[in-house]
Amino acid sequence: MLGVQPTREAHVGLLLLHGMSGPVAKPVPSGWTRAGFPGTRSFCARASWCRNPCAGRPPAYPRSGTARILKRPGGHSGARSQREPTGRKKPRCGAFPPSGVQAMAILCATDLTEGSRQAAEVAARIAARRGLPLWLVHQVHPDQLRVAAEPVREGLQALLREEVQRLAPLGAKVESSLLESGSSGALARFCEAHEARLLVVGTPREEPAALGSGVSLERIARNCAVPLLRVRDAAPFEAWLTGARPLRVMFGVDRSRGSEAARRWLTELGVDGPIELLAGHVYYAFEQCRRLGLPTPMNLDEVAPRIEAVLHREVAALADTGVAPRVHLRMAVGRAADHLVDLAREQEVDLLVVGTHPHNALGNLASVAHHALRLAPMSAAVVPVSPAASHGEAPLPQVRRLLVATDLSPLADETIPFAFALAPAGAEVHLVTVIPERAGAELHRDLKQRLLERVPRGLEPREVTTRVEVLHGEDVALALVQAAERMDAELLCLGSRGHGGVREALLGSVARKVLGLSRRPVLVLRPPLR
């Protein structure tokens, strides 16, 4: 029994990772011997990274090559020590390499099945295109090693070495690692330790209709802070990376941080090869009527054209990656995820991309990431929110339309020049005021004339377009927020204090309410002290 080598079907792991090789192995301390495969670099992580040698405990996350097994004379083989520590107690010496030795990588998780082999090929081609190393990782639960641990390890490591050799001709530097852990967060920590830029997985051999592998992948996507690409068919990616044809991608768009992270990732993906981008958005008619301040219709077909005219402009701007996308809208009844997957299927796309952040303004994509991984018949990618702004990696926002509000009082009017100063060349500025009820045509003309008189002079060289509008509503803050949605304003500007015109029109209480209601950036301007 001990001499039987495990087959590819003997063990199912979680992932296959692509990464960069670690530091050069340090000499084995005296009193220690190698017990691995020929050519395998073995060293004790705690002995080489810490001053005090450990009792035969190799790193839980090997930096390169196959799993390392150290054996102390007269001691155990170290098999138990390779298990990842459980519970919240941190080990005295970290399983990760010290800071300064990490490098960016592509990671691919494999269960050594045909689906994972296709995913590994895609990961290797992307790694070669980007000039990054690839980590091929197989995760095995320690319980699977209770019987015949050493032969099982040797068999799995041999399969990983075969996979590394198979991928070598694709041009990427490939490393492999056998990750012995039962923790659902082990892969996330491996990704963090190797500064992974992308995690690639294949289709599990058995895929239940409801739970099972889909839940596991959703958990991985939730735990990992890197984009997760699930490959169902490698052929479209091979044709794309070899320049045979563009990759046909549908981007599930909403106005969320996750969607913005997905857009940035698509921009990065476009550097690897040409992309044919389709922007898909699923909306609910009654929700959009409330957002845009439209009357609730008796028949949804009556209001759909007005809603879609606004949504088409918004979605096109949100999905812009440098190439104008083709926008596809779908009115939903029921779960938004099902409609988006159906839309992607109808358009015969190669890849469906969504962000994983919960929904907001154009929302309802909260559960799409889970269902895209589980149900989409095409490959799918889920992109988590990343602190790009904290690292200085967030792109500068483009402000094309501004909404500037005033109650026509002298104090509130002093903020208007500051708001116009923020408008870049070619921008469109909507200068508005709010009255509580509909007025006659004469009052409308008078108010519009008063607004035009407040437009700063000298805007012609900057080609700034100004539009004036009189809004109606008992709730001033709500009227401003709804107008900003209809106009698709990237920035809403208003004063912090104002007296005159409409009572409480732009008092501090209204400014605070606008900040609470608006899902778009709001800039509250306080006039300078005189």
Secondary structure, DSSP 4 states (H G I P E B T S, - for coil): -TTPPP-TTS---S--------SPPPPPPTT-EE-S-TT-----HHHHHSSS--SS---SS-SSSS---EE-TTS--STGGGSPPPSSPPPSS-SSPPTTS---EEEEE--SSHHHHHHHHHHHHHHHHHT--EEEEEEE-GGGGSSSHHHHHHHHHHHHHHHHHHHGGGS--EEEEEEE---TTHHHHHHHHTTEEEEEE---S---SSSTHHHHHHHHHHH-SS-EEE-S-SHHHHHHHTTSS-EEEEEE--SSHHHHHHHHHHHHHHHHS-EEEEEEEEE-HHHHHHHHTPPPPSSHHHHHHHHHHHHHHHHHHHT-SSSPPEEEEEE-SS-HHHHHHHHHHHTT-SEEEEE-SPP-TT---TTHHHHHHHH-SSEEEEE----TGGGT-SPPPP--EEEEE--S-HHHHTTHHHHHHTPPTT-EEEEEEEESS---HHHHHHHHHHHHHTSPS--GGGT-EEEEEEEE-SSHHHHHHHHHHHHT-SEEEEES---SSSTTTTSHHHHHHHHHH-SS-EEEE-PPP-
